[in-house]
Amino acid sequence: MKTLAGAVLLLSFSLSLPGLRLAPADRKPVSVAATQPVKQARKGGRWYFAENGHAVYCFGQGRTLTLLDGGRQRVATFCLGGRKLVPLRD
């Protein structure tokens, strides 16, 4: 009985010491960049003044399109935000 009480006291004392805590399982750190897809960098863009009054950054050329009524409209191509054609202000 004395040995059982001594073992319980020794175990409780050893668990109460700050340096003898059980270490958590080792986990490898996960990089945020490793979990996201890699995007190719686009180069050579240009700022344009859109018809709605906002500045837009586009990677394609500025082109002139012929409208159905015979008029012409200048547009920028492949702009940020997924817009393929943005009408431009002259």
A tleap script that builds the chain and sets N, CA, C and O, in Angstrom:
source leaprc.protein.ff14SB
mol = sequence {
  NMET LYS THR LEU ALA GLY ALA VAL LEU LEU
  LEU SER PHE SER LEU SER LEU PRO GLY LEU
  ARG LEU ALA PRO ALA ASP ARG LYS PRO VAL
  SER VAL ALA ALA THR GLN PRO VAL LYS GLN
  ALA ARG LYS GLY GLY ARG TRP TYR PHE ALA
  GLU ASN GLY HIE ALA VAL TYR CYS PHE GLY
  GLN GLY ARG THR LEU THR LEU LEU ASP GLY
  GLY ARG GLN ARG VAL ALA THR PHE CYS LEU
  GLY GLY ARG LYS LEU VAL PRO LEU ARG CASP
}
set mol.1.N position { 0.817 -1.183 0.000 }
set mol.1.CA position { 0.000 0.000 0.000 }
set mol.1.C position { 0.865 1.252 0.000 }
set mol.1.O position { 0.536 2.243 -0.653 }
set mol.2.N position { 1.972 1.204 0.736 }
set mol.2.CA position { 2.864 2.358 0.781 }
set mol.2.C position { 3.507 2.589 -0.592 }
set mol.2.O position { 3.706 3.736 -0.994 }
set mol.3.N position { 3.828 1.525 -1.303 }
set mol.3.CA position { 4.458 1.691 -2.613 }
set mol.3.C position { 3.481 2.261 -3.631 }
set mol.3.O position { 3.867 3.033 -4.508 }
set mol.4.N position { 2.200 1.872 -3.509 }
set mol.4.CA position { 1.189 2.406 -4.411 }
set mol.4.C position { 0.988 3.896 -4.159 }
set mol.4.O position { 0.895 4.676 -5.107 }
set mol.5.N position { 0.920 4.292 -2.905 }
set mol.5.CA position { 0.759 5.706 -2.572 }
set mol.5.C position { 1.992 6.491 -3.009 }
set mol.5.O position { 1.865 7.624 -3.473 }
set mol.6.N position { 3.161 5.920 -2.872 }
set mol.6.CA position { 4.395 6.587 -3.291 }
set mol.6.C position { 4.440 6.763 -4.799 }
set mol.6.O position { 4.895 7.795 -5.292 }
set mol.7.N position { 3.964 5.750 -5.543 }
set mol.7.CA position { 3.958 5.832 -7.002 }
set mol.7.C position { 2.978 6.907 -7.478 }
set mol.7.O position { 3.268 7.639 -8.424 }
set mol.8.N position { 1.821 6.999 -6.824 }
set mol.8.CA position { 0.826 8.008 -7.199 }
set mol.8.C position { 1.365 9.405 -6.902 }
set mol.8.O position { 1.199 10.308 -7.722 }
set mol.9.N position { 1.998 9.600 -5.768 }
set mol.9.CA position { 2.576 10.904 -5.423 }
set mol.9.C position { 3.695 11.279 -6.401 }
set mol.9.O position { 3.790 12.426 -6.837 }
set mol.10.N position { 4.532 10.308 -6.735 }
set mol.10.CA position { 5.631 10.576 -7.652 }
set mol.10.C position { 5.102 10.950 -9.047 }
set mol.10.O position { 5.622 11.865 -9.686 }
set mol.11.N position { 4.084 10.248 -9.503 }
set mol.11.CA position { 3.494 10.539 -10.804 }
set mol.11.C position { 2.836 11.916 -10.821 }
set mol.11.O position { 3.017 12.665 -11.781 }
set mol.12.N position { 2.083 12.265 -9.790 }
set mol.12.CA position { 1.416 13.560 -9.746 }
set mol.12.C position { 2.438 14.688 -9.616 }
set mol.12.O position { 2.243 15.769 -10.172 }
set mol.13.N position { 3.519 14.441 -8.889 }
set mol.13.CA position { 4.566 15.455 -8.744 }
set mol.13.C position { 5.298 15.669 -10.077 }
set mol.13.O position { 5.604 16.803 -10.447 }
set mol.14.N position { 5.570 14.595 -10.778 }
set mol.14.CA position { 6.305 14.730 -12.038 }
set mol.14.C position { 5.449 15.424 -13.116 }
set mol.14.O position { 5.991 16.121 -13.973 }
set mol.15.N position { 4.137 15.242 -13.081 }
set mol.15.CA position { 3.268 15.909 -14.047 }
set mol.15.C position { 3.044 17.378 -13.716 }
set mol.15.O position { 2.671 18.156 -14.594 }
set mol.16.N position { 3.267 17.770 -12.462 }
set mol.16.CA position { 3.043 19.156 -12.071 }
set mol.16.C position { 4.255 20.039 -12.367 }
set mol.16.O position { 4.131 21.263 -12.313 }
set mol.17.N position { 5.403 19.475 -12.671 }
set mol.17.CA position { 6.573 20.285 -12.990 }
set mol.17.C position { 6.413 20.893 -14.384 }
set mol.17.O position { 5.956 20.213 -15.303 }
set mol.18.N position { 6.786 22.175 -14.553 }
set mol.18.CA position { 6.555 22.834 -15.840 }
set mol.18.C position { 7.410 22.275 -16.989 }
set mol.18.O position { 6.964 22.302 -18.136 }
set mol.19.N position { 8.590 21.786 -16.727 }
set mol.19.CA position { 9.455 21.298 -17.790 }
set mol.19.C position { 9.127 19.900 -18.267 }
set mol.19.O position { 9.695 19.447 -19.260 }
set mol.20.N position { 8.235 19.205 -17.597 }
set mol.20.CA position { 7.966 17.819 -17.937 }
set mol.20.C position { 6.594 17.621 -18.574 }
set mol.20.O position { 5.996 16.555 -18.425 }
set mol.21.N position { 6.100 18.600 -19.261 }
set mol.21.CA position { 4.819 18.468 -19.954 }
set mol.21.C position { 4.981 17.574 -21.176 }
set mol.21.O position { 6.061 17.492 -21.760 }
set mol.22.N position { 3.914 16.918 -21.549 }
set mol.22.CA position { 3.945 16.111 -22.752 }
set mol.22.C position { 3.944 17.030 -23.967 }
set mol.22.O position { 3.135 17.955 -24.044 }
set mol.23.N position { 4.829 16.786 -24.901 }
set mol.23.CA position { 4.944 17.622 -26.092 }
set mol.23.C position { 3.850 17.240 -27.085 }
set mol.23.O position { 3.531 16.058 -27.218 }
set mol.24.N position { 3.268 18.218 -27.785 }
set mol.24.CA position { 2.276 17.893 -28.802 }
set mol.24.C position { 2.942 17.173 -29.974 }
set mol.24.O position { 4.156 17.247 -30.160 }
set mol.25.N position { 2.144 16.496 -30.735 }
set mol.25.CA position { 2.663 15.750 -31.881 }
set mol.25.C position { 3.323 16.711 -32.863 }
set mol.25.O position { 2.822 17.812 -33.093 }
set mol.26.N position { 4.439 16.299 -33.435 }
set mol.26.CA position { 5.150 17.137 -34.386 }
set mol.26.C position { 4.351 17.248 -35.671 }
set mol.26.O position { 3.996 16.242 -36.286 }
set mol.27.N position { 4.074 18.476 -36.067 }
set mol.27.CA position { 3.387 18.723 -37.325 }
set mol.27.C position { 4.282 19.602 -38.172 }
set mol.27.O position { 4.918 20.532 -37.675 }
set mol.28.N position { 4.322 19.297 -39.454 }
set mol.28.CA position { 5.119 20.105 -40.362 }
set mol.28.C position { 4.355 21.385 -40.674 }
set mol.28.O position { 3.148 21.342 -40.915 }
set mol.29.N position { 5.047 22.531 -40.673 }
set mol.29.CA position { 4.357 23.772 -41.032 }
set mol.29.C position { 3.961 23.755 -42.503 }
set mol.29.O position { 4.725 23.321 -43.365 }
set mol.30.N position { 2.753 24.235 -42.768 }
set mol.30.CA position { 2.230 24.257 -44.134 }
set mol.30.C position { 2.352 25.676 -44.658 }
set mol.30.O position { 1.850 26.618 -44.044 }
set mol.31.N position { 3.004 25.825 -45.766 }
set mol.31.CA position { 3.165 27.127 -46.385 }
set mol.31.C position { 1.869 27.508 -47.094 }
set mol.31.O position { 1.249 26.669 -47.747 }
set mol.32.N position { 1.455 28.776 -46.969 }
set mol.32.CA position { 0.248 29.249 -47.631 }
set mol.32.C position { 0.448 29.229 -49.143 }
set mol.32.O position { -0.479 28.940 -49.899 }
set mol.33.N position { 1.662 29.536 -49.570 }
set mol.33.CA position { 1.943 29.556 -51.004 }
set mol.33.C position { 1.849 28.151 -51.607 }
set mol.33.O position { 1.539 28.007 -52.790 }
set mol.34.N position { 2.114 27.119 -50.808 }
set mol.34.CA position { 2.062 25.753 -51.323 }
set mol.34.C position { 0.627 25.284 -51.531 }
set mol.34.O position { 0.390 24.368 -52.319 }
set mol.35.N position { -0.335 25.893 -50.841 }
set mol.35.CA position { -1.724 25.465 -50.959 }
set mol.35.C position { -2.474 26.216 -52.044 }
set mol.35.O position { -3.561 25.791 -52.437 }
set mol.36.N position { -1.920 27.336 -52.549 }
set mol.36.CA position { -2.593 28.114 -53.570 }
set mol.36.C position { -1.966 27.841 -54.930 }
set mol.36.O position { -0.762 27.602 -55.018 }
set mol.37.N position { -2.766 27.872 -55.990 }
set mol.37.CA position { -2.204 27.632 -57.318 }
set mol.37.C position { -1.259 28.762 -57.724 }
set mol.37.O position { -1.423 29.908 -57.306 }
set mol.38.N position { -0.289 28.425 -58.528 }
set mol.38.CA position { 0.692 29.395 -58.979 }
set mol.38.C position { 0.145 30.128 -60.201 }
set mol.38.O position { -0.292 29.502 -61.167 }
set mol.39.N position { 0.174 31.449 -60.150 }
set mol.39.CA position { -0.289 32.252 -61.277 }
set mol.39.C position { 0.927 32.744 -62.059 }
set mol.39.O position { 1.956 33.100 -61.485 }
set mol.40.N position { 0.785 32.754 -63.350 }
set mol.40.CA position { 1.839 33.295 -64.199 }
set mol.40.C position { 1.762 34.822 -64.148 }
set mol.40.O position { 0.678 35.402 -64.215 }
set mol.41.N position { 2.913 35.454 -64.030 }
set mol.41.CA position { 2.956 36.909 -63.988 }
set mol.41.C position { 2.715 37.467 -65.390 }
set mol.41.O position { 3.296 36.991 -66.365 }
set mol.42.N position { 1.864 38.467 -65.481 }
set mol.42.CA position { 1.610 39.126 -66.757 }
set mol.42.C position { 2.456 40.385 -66.824 }
set mol.42.O position { 2.580 41.119 -65.844 }
set mol.43.N position { 3.028 40.620 -67.976 }
set mol.43.CA position { 3.866 41.799 -68.153 }
set mol.43.C position { 3.367 42.601 -69.336 }
set mol.43.O position { 2.717 42.064 -70.233 }
set mol.44.N position { 3.668 43.869 -69.337 }
set mol.44.CA position { 3.389 44.695 -70.488 }
set mol.44.C position { 2.003 45.283 -70.546 }
set mol.44.O position { 1.508 45.553 -71.641 }
set mol.45.N position { 1.350 45.496 -69.415 }
set mol.45.CA position { 0.018 46.091 -69.423 }
set mol.45.C position { 0.073 47.601 -69.592 }
set mol.45.O position { 1.141 48.213 -69.559 }
set mol.46.N position { -1.107 48.185 -69.774 }
set mol.46.CA position { -1.212 49.625 -69.981 }
set mol.46.C position { -2.511 50.134 -69.374 }
set mol.46.O position { -3.517 49.424 -69.361 }
set mol.47.N position { -2.490 51.367 -68.871 }
set mol.47.CA position { -3.683 51.996 -68.321 }
set mol.47.C position { -4.481 52.658 -69.443 }
set mol.47.O position { -3.917 53.291 -70.335 }
set mol.48.N position { -5.804 52.499 -69.380 }
set mol.48.CA position { -6.719 53.128 -70.336 }
set mol.48.C position { -7.815 53.849 -69.560 }
set mol.48.O position { -8.088 53.521 -68.405 }
set mol.49.N position { -8.443 54.836 -70.203 }
set mol.49.CA position { -9.561 55.576 -69.617 }
set mol.49.C position { -10.856 55.015 -70.198 }
set mol.49.O position { -11.159 55.230 -71.372 }
set mol.50.N position { -11.608 54.305 -69.383 }
set mol.50.CA position { -12.821 53.633 -69.852 }
set mol.50.C position { -13.945 54.636 -70.092 }
set mol.50.O position { -13.921 55.762 -69.595 }
set mol.51.N position { -14.923 54.193 -70.864 }
set mol.51.CA position { -16.072 55.036 -71.196 }
set mol.51.C position { -16.884 55.425 -69.963 }
set mol.51.O position { -17.503 56.488 -69.942 }
set mol.52.N position { -16.888 54.577 -68.940 }
set mol.52.CA position { -17.649 54.868 -67.725 }
set mol.52.C position { -16.896 55.808 -66.775 }
set mol.52.O position { -17.397 56.118 -65.695 }
set mol.53.N position { -15.687 56.267 -67.168 }
set mol.53.CA position { -14.957 57.243 -66.369 }
set mol.53.C position { -13.903 56.652 -65.454 }
set mol.53.O position { -13.218 57.393 -64.750 }
set mol.54.N position { -13.758 55.346 -65.446 }
set mol.54.CA position { -12.773 54.697 -64.584 }
set mol.54.C position { -11.517 54.346 -65.369 }
set mol.54.O position { -11.561 54.135 -66.581 }
set mol.55.N position { -10.403 54.287 -64.658 }
set mol.55.CA position { -9.156 53.818 -65.271 }
set mol.55.C position { -9.133 52.292 -65.207 }
set mol.55.O position { -9.500 51.707 -64.188 }
set mol.56.N position { -8.704 51.652 -66.288 }
set mol.56.CA position { -8.609 50.192 -66.334 }
set mol.56.C position { -7.213 49.809 -66.792 }
set mol.56.O position { -6.599 50.508 -67.598 }
set mol.57.N position { -6.714 48.686 -66.268 }
set mol.57.CA position { -5.393 48.185 -66.647 }
set mol.57.C position { -5.595 46.969 -67.527 }
set mol.57.O position { -6.186 45.976 -67.102 }
set mol.58.N position { -5.097 47.046 -68.768 }
set mol.58.CA position { -5.327 45.984 -69.741 }
set mol.58.C position { -4.003 45.471 -70.291 }
set mol.58.O position { -3.022 46.208 -70.388 }
set mol.59.N position { -3.999 44.200 -70.646 }
set mol.59.CA position { -2.791 43.553 -71.147 }
set mol.59.C position { -2.801 43.426 -72.664 }
set mol.59.O position { -1.744 43.254 -73.271 }
set mol.60.N position { -3.956 43.506 -73.277 }
set mol.60.CA position { -4.049 43.383 -74.730 }
set mol.60.C position { -3.918 44.737 -75.408 }
set mol.60.O position { -3.602 45.743 -74.772 }
set mol.61.N position { -4.164 44.740 -76.699 }
set mol.61.CA position { -4.052 45.958 -77.490 }
set mol.61.C position { -5.328 46.779 -77.406 }
set mol.61.O position { -6.394 46.271 -77.056 }
set mol.62.N position { -5.199 48.055 -77.733 }
set mol.62.CA position { -6.373 48.883 -77.952 }
set mol.62.C position { -6.796 48.692 -79.397 }
set mol.62.O position { -5.961 48.784 -80.296 }
set mol.63.N position { -8.068 48.429 -79.642 }
set mol.63.CA position { -8.552 48.166 -81.001 }
set mol.63.C position { -9.760 49.030 -81.293 }
set mol.63.O position { -10.413 49.551 -80.389 }
set mol.64.N position { -10.038 49.167 -82.567 }
set mol.64.CA position { -11.239 49.875 -83.003 }
set mol.64.C position { -12.190 48.869 -83.626 }
set mol.64.O position { -11.835 48.184 -84.585 }
set mol.65.N position { -13.404 48.778 -83.080 }
set mol.65.CA position { -14.412 47.850 -83.589 }
set mol.65.C position { -15.470 48.617 -84.379 }
set mol.65.O position { -15.798 49.759 -84.056 }
set mol.66.N position { -15.992 47.978 -85.409 }
set mol.66.CA position { -17.089 48.552 -86.177 }
set mol.66.C position { -18.402 48.096 -85.551 }
set mol.66.O position { -18.628 46.899 -85.372 }
set mol.67.N position { -19.266 49.052 -85.220 }
set mol.67.CA position { -20.550 48.747 -84.590 }
set mol.67.C position { -21.589 48.396 -85.643 }
set mol.67.O position { -21.365 48.609 -86.835 }
set mol.68.N position { -22.719 47.862 -85.210 }
set mol.68.CA position { -23.787 47.456 -86.133 }
set mol.68.C position { -24.391 48.637 -86.898 }
set mol.68.O position { -24.828 48.483 -88.039 }
set mol.69.N position { -24.413 49.810 -86.270 }
set mol.69.CA position { -25.000 50.981 -86.945 }
set mol.69.C position { -24.000 51.693 -87.856 }
set mol.69.O position { -24.303 52.754 -88.400 }
set mol.70.N position { -22.800 51.107 -88.026 }
set mol.70.CA position { -21.801 51.683 -88.915 }
set mol.70.C position { -20.778 52.549 -88.205 }
set mol.70.O position { -19.780 52.945 -88.808 }
set mol.71.N position { -21.005 52.847 -86.944 }
set mol.71.CA position { -20.058 53.654 -86.183 }
set mol.71.C position { -18.859 52.828 -85.727 }
set mol.71.O position { -18.794 51.617 -85.941 }
set mol.72.N position { -17.940 53.498 -85.112 }
set mol.72.CA position { -16.744 52.818 -84.606 }
set mol.72.C position { -16.603 53.057 -83.112 }
set mol.72.O position { -16.959 54.118 -82.600 }
set mol.73.N position { -16.082 52.058 -82.427 }
set mol.73.CA position { -15.881 52.139 -80.971 }
set mol.73.C position { -14.482 51.639 -80.656 }
set mol.73.O position { -14.105 50.539 -81.060 }
set mol.74.N position { -13.715 52.442 -79.937 }
set mol.74.CA position { -12.377 52.022 -79.511 }
set mol.74.C position { -12.520 51.228 -78.215 }
set mol.74.O position { -13.220 51.654 -77.297 }
set mol.75.N position { -11.845 50.054 -78.140 }
set mol.75.CA position { -11.924 49.186 -76.971 }
set mol.75.C position { -10.526 48.744 -76.567 }
set mol.75.O position { -9.612 48.694 -77.389 }
set mol.76.N position { -10.379 48.426 -75.294 }
set mol.76.CA position { -9.161 47.809 -74.774 }
set mol.76.C position { -9.463 46.332 -74.542 }
set mol.76.O position { -10.594 45.974 -74.213 }
set mol.77.N position { -8.461 45.476 -74.713 }
set mol.77.CA position { -8.691 44.033 -74.607 }
set mol.77.C position { -7.926 43.438 -73.433 }
set mol.77.O position { -6.863 43.921 -73.045 }
set mol.78.N position { -8.504 42.367 -72.879 }
set mol.78.CA position { -7.922 41.560 -71.793 }
set mol.78.C position { -7.533 42.410 -70.586 }
set mol.78.O position { -6.354 42.570 -70.273 }
set mol.79.N position { -8.543 42.946 -69.921 }
set mol.79.CA position { -8.330 43.825 -68.771 }
set mol.79.C position { -8.467 43.061 -67.455 }
set mol.79.O position { -9.010 41.957 -67.407 }
set mol.80.N position { -7.964 43.677 -66.401 }
set mol.80.CA position { -8.087 43.071 -65.066 }
set mol.80.C position { -9.561 42.929 -64.699 }
set mol.80.O position { -10.402 43.706 -65.150 }
set mol.81.N position { -9.856 41.943 -63.887 }
set mol.81.CA position { -11.222 41.689 -63.489 }
set mol.81.C position { -11.932 40.731 -64.432 }
set mol.81.O position { -13.144 40.544 -64.324 }
set mol.82.N position { -11.197 40.121 -65.356 }
set mol.82.CA position { -11.794 39.146 -66.248 }
set mol.82.C position { -12.572 39.737 -67.408 }
set mol.82.O position { -13.270 39.013 -68.118 }
set mol.83.N position { -12.462 41.027 -67.605 }
set mol.83.CA position { -13.189 41.670 -68.719 }
set mol.83.C position { -12.347 41.594 -69.974 }
set mol.83.O position { -11.193 42.024 -69.985 }
set mol.84.N position { -12.933 41.041 -71.047 }
set mol.84.CA position { -12.191 40.870 -72.298 }
set mol.84.C position { -12.201 42.117 -73.163 }
set mol.84.O position { -11.215 42.407 -73.841 }
set mol.85.N position { -13.305 42.861 -73.151 }
set mol.85.CA position { -13.407 44.102 -73.913 }
set mol.85.C position { -13.950 45.210 -73.020 }
set mol.85.O position { -14.957 45.032 -72.336 }
set mol.86.N position { -13.267 46.364 -73.034 }
set mol.86.CA position { -13.724 47.516 -72.265 }
set mol.86.C position { -13.820 48.700 -73.228 }
set mol.86.O position { -12.809 49.097 -73.807 }
set mol.87.N position { -15.029 49.279 -73.414 }
set mol.87.CA position { -15.155 50.466 -74.272 }
set mol.87.C position { -14.360 51.633 -73.688 }
set mol.87.O position { -14.382 51.874 -72.481 }
set mol.88.N position { -13.655 52.355 -74.569 }
set mol.88.CA position { -12.799 53.451 -74.124 }
set mol.88.C position { -13.401 54.803 -74.486 }
set mol.88.O position { -14.150 54.936 -75.454 }
set mol.89.N position { -13.057 55.788 -73.689 }
set mol.89.CA position { -13.461 57.161 -73.967 }
set mol.89.C position { -12.413 57.775 -74.892 }
set mol.89.O position { -11.216 57.586 -74.675 }
set mol.90.N position { -12.839 58.498 -75.906 }
set mol.90.CA position { -11.877 59.089 -76.861 }
set mol.90.C position { -11.205 60.293 -76.296 }
set mol.90.O position { -10.372 60.906 -76.964 }
savepdb mol mol.pdb
quit
